[in-house]
Amino acid sequence: MSDAPREWIVFDYTMESLLRVLGQPLLPEHVAGLMALGVNPRRLEPAFPVAVYTQVLDFIGKQLWPELSRQEAAFAVGRAFMVAYRQTLMGKAVFSITRVIGPHRALDRMSRNFRSANNYTETRLSPLGPNRYALWFNHATNTGFFRGLLTEALEGIGVRGLSVTLMDSGGQEPGATFLVTWSE
């Protein structure tokens, strides 16, 4: 048995949801840009290294929101990704369950939810008060994207008065902690 670290990968249906953000059918310049990154949108591989997924996130942000900073474009991509994901079979199931269990339990189950998208995400939830949590991710180098995901996901289940802000980006580490609050 090898002691080599397991490669962090993102599953094909996660990449498919991300590519839906570009719209359908894909424009020729989008196909060419994706192919240059090693992603054939017409024949997706079963999984992609996290570095490739991150490059695709940046590519989409530059294509659709060129006037925004990298972080704000990533926020827009995160929100758009969640809208696209909600339209998939898996997304419909996750969101119907999440609406029933509510935001507190949804945040508590975040690691499990992300494990349907990739093989590496871990989270830790720390309650800070009523409707106030610190949510740590072990890998969130593109913090704008995660802010967008969380914002759209929680607003999508009916959370009102929501705020998702970056508390700590981990310095040298790829992790990040977000402050998630809402009025309900």
C-alpha positions as CSV (number, residue, x, y, z in Angstrom):
1,M,0.0,0.0,0.0
2,S,1.3,3.4,-0.9
3,D,1.8,6.3,1.5
4,A,1.3,8.8,-1.3
5,P,-1.3,11.4,-0.6
6,R,-4.6,11.0,-2.4
7,E,-5.1,13.4,-5.2
8,W,-7.9,15.9,-4.5
9,I,-10.5,15.6,-7.3
10,V,-13.8,17.2,-8.3
11,F,-16.4,14.9,-9.8
12,D,-17.7,15.2,-13.3
13,Y,-21.2,16.3,-12.3
14,T,-19.8,19.1,-10.3
15,M,-17.8,20.3,-13.3
16,E,-20.9,19.9,-15.5
17,S,-22.9,22.2,-13.1
18,L,-20.0,24.7,-13.3
19,L,-20.0,24.6,-17.1
20,R,-23.8,25.3,-17.1
21,V,-22.9,28.8,-15.7
22,L,-21.6,29.6,-19.2
23,G,-25.0,28.9,-20.8
24,Q,-26.0,26.4,-23.4
25,P,-25.0,25.8,-26.0
26,L,-21.4,26.8,-25.2
27,L,-20.0,29.6,-27.4
28,P,-17.0,28.5,-29.6
29,E,-14.6,30.8,-27.6
30,H,-15.8,29.1,-24.3
31,V,-15.1,25.6,-25.8
32,A,-11.7,26.7,-27.0
33,G,-10.8,28.2,-23.6
34,L,-11.9,25.1,-21.8
35,M,-10.0,22.8,-24.1
36,A,-6.9,24.9,-23.5
37,L,-7.4,24.2,-19.8
38,G,-7.6,20.4,-20.5
39,V,-11.4,20.2,-20.2
40,N,-13.4,18.8,-23.1
41,P,-16.9,20.1,-22.3
42,R,-18.5,17.6,-24.8
43,R,-16.9,14.6,-23.1
44,L,-16.2,15.2,-19.5
45,E,-13.7,13.0,-17.6
46,P,-15.1,11.2,-14.5
47,A,-13.0,13.5,-12.3
48,F,-10.8,16.6,-12.4
49,P,-7.8,17.7,-10.3
50,V,-8.8,20.6,-8.0
51,A,-6.2,22.8,-9.8
52,V,-8.1,22.4,-13.1
53,Y,-11.4,23.1,-11.5
54,T,-10.0,26.3,-10.0
55,Q,-8.7,27.3,-13.4
56,V,-12.1,26.8,-14.9
57,L,-13.7,28.9,-12.1
58,D,-11.3,31.7,-12.9
59,F,-11.9,31.3,-16.7
60,I,-15.7,31.6,-16.2
61,G,-15.4,34.6,-14.0
62,K,-13.2,36.4,-16.6
63,Q,-15.6,35.4,-19.4
64,L,-18.9,36.4,-17.8
65,W,-17.8,39.2,-15.4
66,P,-14.6,40.8,-16.8
67,E,-15.3,44.1,-15.1
68,L,-15.3,42.6,-11.6
69,S,-12.3,41.8,-9.4
70,R,-11.2,38.2,-9.2
71,Q,-13.0,37.8,-5.8
72,E,-16.2,39.5,-6.9
73,A,-16.3,37.5,-10.2
74,A,-15.7,34.3,-8.1
75,F,-18.7,35.4,-5.9
76,A,-20.9,35.7,-9.0
77,V,-19.7,32.3,-10.3
78,G,-20.4,30.7,-6.9
79,R,-24.0,32.1,-6.9
80,A,-24.5,31.1,-10.6
81,F,-23.1,27.6,-9.9
82,M,-25.6,27.1,-7.1
83,V,-28.5,28.1,-9.3
84,A,-27.3,25.7,-12.0
85,Y,-26.7,22.9,-9.4
86,R,-30.2,23.4,-8.0
87,Q,-31.5,22.4,-11.5
88,T,-29.8,19.1,-11.5
89,L,-31.3,15.9,-10.2
90,M,-28.8,15.8,-7.3
91,G,-29.3,19.5,-6.6
92,K,-33.0,19.2,-6.5
93,A,-32.8,16.4,-3.9
94,V,-30.2,18.2,-1.7
95,F,-32.2,21.4,-1.7
96,S,-35.5,19.7,-0.9
97,I,-33.9,18.0,2.1
98,T,-32.1,21.2,3.1
99,R,-35.4,23.2,3.1
100,V,-36.9,20.7,5.5
101,I,-33.9,20.5,7.9
102,G,-33.3,24.3,7.9
103,P,-30.1,26.3,7.9
104,H,-28.6,25.2,11.3
105,R,-28.6,21.5,10.3
106,A,-27.7,22.3,6.7
107,L,-24.5,24.1,7.9
108,D,-23.8,21.2,10.2
109,R,-24.0,18.8,7.3
110,M,-21.7,20.8,5.0
111,S,-18.9,18.3,4.8
112,R,-21.3,15.6,3.7
113,N,-22.9,17.9,1.1
114,F,-19.5,18.8,-0.4
115,R,-18.4,15.2,-0.5
116,S,-21.0,14.6,-3.2
117,A,-19.0,17.2,-5.2
118,N,-15.4,16.2,-4.5
119,N,-13.3,13.9,-2.4
120,Y,-11.5,16.4,-0.1
121,T,-13.7,19.0,1.4
122,E,-13.9,19.0,5.2
123,T,-15.7,21.6,7.3
124,R,-16.0,22.5,10.9
125,L,-19.0,24.5,12.2
126,S,-18.7,26.5,15.4
127,P,-21.8,28.1,16.9
128,L,-21.2,31.7,18.0
129,G,-24.8,32.6,19.0
130,P,-28.3,32.4,17.6
131,N,-28.1,32.3,13.8
132,R,-24.4,33.1,14.0
133,Y,-21.7,30.5,13.0
134,A,-18.1,30.2,12.1
135,L,-17.8,27.8,9.2
136,W,-14.2,26.5,8.4
137,F,-13.3,24.8,5.1
138,N,-10.0,22.9,4.8
139,H,-9.6,24.1,1.2
140,A,-11.1,27.4,0.1
141,T,-8.4,29.2,-1.8
142,N,-11.0,31.0,-3.9
143,T,-12.9,32.5,-1.0
144,G,-15.2,34.6,-3.2
145,F,-16.5,31.4,-4.8
146,F,-17.3,29.9,-1.4
147,R,-19.0,33.1,-0.3
148,G,-21.2,32.9,-3.4
149,L,-22.0,29.3,-2.9
150,L,-23.0,29.7,0.7
151,T,-25.0,32.9,0.0
152,E,-27.0,31.3,-2.8
153,A,-27.5,28.0,-1.1
154,L,-28.8,29.6,2.1
155,E,-31.0,32.2,0.4
156,G,-32.3,29.4,-1.8
157,I,-33.7,27.6,1.2
158,G,-35.4,30.8,2.5
159,V,-32.8,32.3,4.9
160,R,-33.4,36.0,5.3
161,G,-31.1,38.8,6.4
162,L,-28.1,36.7,5.5
163,S,-24.5,37.8,5.7
164,V,-21.5,35.6,4.7
165,T,-18.1,37.2,5.3
166,L,-14.6,36.0,5.3
167,M,-13.2,35.8,8.9
168,D,-9.8,34.2,8.2
169,S,-8.2,33.0,5.1
170,G,-5.7,30.8,6.9
171,G,-2.5,32.6,5.9
172,Q,-0.2,30.1,4.2
173,E,-2.8,27.3,4.4
174,P,-5.5,26.9,1.7
175,G,-8.3,26.8,4.3
176,A,-10.7,29.6,5.2
177,T,-13.3,30.5,7.9
178,F,-16.5,32.3,7.1
179,L,-18.8,34.1,9.5
180,V,-22.4,33.2,8.6
181,T,-25.2,35.1,10.2
182,W,-28.9,35.7,9.4
183,S,-32.0,37.3,10.9
184,E,-34.3,34.4,10.0
